[in-house]
């Protein structure tokens, strides 16, 4: 009942604010006409004084008096006619504001709103977030504030921060995940790309050191090698950059989607396109496991090349997991990648296959379900859990 009382009070207040200019409009117009009449009468009196003082002749006074009188009659005679039209127009507007507008608003609220829905404080929303990404992130953040040593939590949250362009938070999350879980190519590449996003695309010295560390773990990592070559180009070292891009091109698969982009940079640094000497790649670790950061990092490519690169990497990981399903991190990457590609059907299928290897009753299965909920992936048929945070 209190809600509807507040609605009625607010509606009345808004209606009064809207009606005020209309109610005072007629009075303002009447005052304006009265002012004009007073001005013209003052002019007539002034004219008489000028005649008495000999400032103008009688003929000039008659001519001026006739003109002033004509204007005075026009103002006085038009007033009754002009008043009727605005009054009628204002009355229709007043009816619309007082009756029709509130009725329309009430009907829209009843049809599209939820007047029967009880208030739900933040604590209740955090306990049952559903598919609300903002609430899920807030829940994870609260959990990590209480448990800052949960490396897996930071590892899941970091790419979400990056994909929503919260790059400062993404940097903190990646550094915490690396500190707690140890470095991996995916985490190091994600941190490097976050540092580049902070510096607006520049491969800084800090980002370069992270990429070099990634290469010590995975020497054939094409992403890290590409960005290191790009750092040489940005530093004004075209010869070194050309050599790095050429080495990457020679060791890339012949059908690698990033090869045209690499050749563009070779040409930009004074070289000629290099044909790949490698065979077309079957799914292998050289492509690395795609993550949400892979999708964001591919923004340097054209639309078609970017989609082809992402799809190739995702399909490569999918094939590897089919052959070796005992790879929990791989399943997390695969579900996340399909979700970022907005392929919810394949994401749901990957989730089911991942849960077959890591049941929902275990910690890893619960993490898979939490990740699926964060991206709005259907989890019907799966065991309900609290997900990432409990």
C-alpha positions, 0 to 999 in steps of 0.5 A: 500500500505504501508503494501505491501511495508514493506513486500517487503523490509523485504523479500529483507532483509531476502533474502540478509541475506540468500544469503550472505553466499552462494555468499561468499562461492566460494570465500572462497574456492578459497582463501583456495586453493590459501593458500594451493598452497602457503604453498606447494611452500614455502615448496619447497623453504625451501627444496632447502635451506636445500639441499644447507645448507647440512642439507639433502641429495640429495636423501632425497630432491628428495623424499620430493620434489616428495611428495610435488609436488604430493600434489601441483598437487592434489590441483591445478588440483582438483580446476576446477572440484570441483568448478563447483558442488557447483556453480550449487548447490548454484544457485538452492539454490539462485533461491529458496530463491529469487523466490520460498520462497517469493512466497510460503510465499505470497500464504500462507498469502493470503490463511490463513491470512487476508490482508484485515482486518484493524488494530484494536487498543486495545480500539476497541478490548476491546469494542468488545471482542467476545470469546477472553478470554484474551480480556474479562479478560482485559476488566473486569480488566479495569472495576474493576480498574475504579470500585473497589467496584463491588463485583460481578465483583471480584466474577466472575473474581476470579475463572477465575484467579484460573483456569489460575493459576494466583493465586496471582490475584485470592487471591486478587479477592476472598478477594475483593469479600468476603469483598464486597459481604460477605463470602459464602462457595463457596468464602471461599473455593475458597480462601482457595484453592488459598492459598493452591495453593500458598503454593504448596499444604500445608494447611497453618494456614491462609487457615485453618482459612478460611476453619473453617469460611466456616464450620461455614456457612455450617457445612457439607461442605465436601471439607472444612472438608477434607482440615482441616483433611489434615492440621492435617495430614500435621502438624504431628498429625496422631491421630487427622487427623485420627479422622477427616477423620473418622468423614467425612467418617461416615457422607458422603453418601454411594456412595460419590465419595470422600469416597475412598480417605478419606479411603486412608488417614484413612489408611495412618494415622494408621486406617482402612477403615470406612463404611459410615453410611449415606444413598445415597444422593439425591441432597442437599446442603451438596454437595455444589454448584460446581464452577470452583474451585471445578474442580481445587480442585479435582486434588488430586483425581484419574482421574476417581474419580475426574470426578465422583466427579465433575459430581455428584456435577454438577448434584446435583446443576442442580437438585436443580435449576430445583426445585428452579430456583430463585437462580442466584448464582446457575445458574452462578455456573452451567454454569461455571461448565459445561463450565469447564467440556467442556460440551458446549451443557449442558452449553448452555442449562443451560444458556437458563434455567437461562435466563428464570428465570433471563431475559437478559434485567436485570443486572443478565441476563447480567451477565449470558451472560457475563459469557457464552461469557467468556467461549465461550458458544453459546448465539444465541437467547439471547439479546445482551448485553455488559456483565459484563462490560459496 
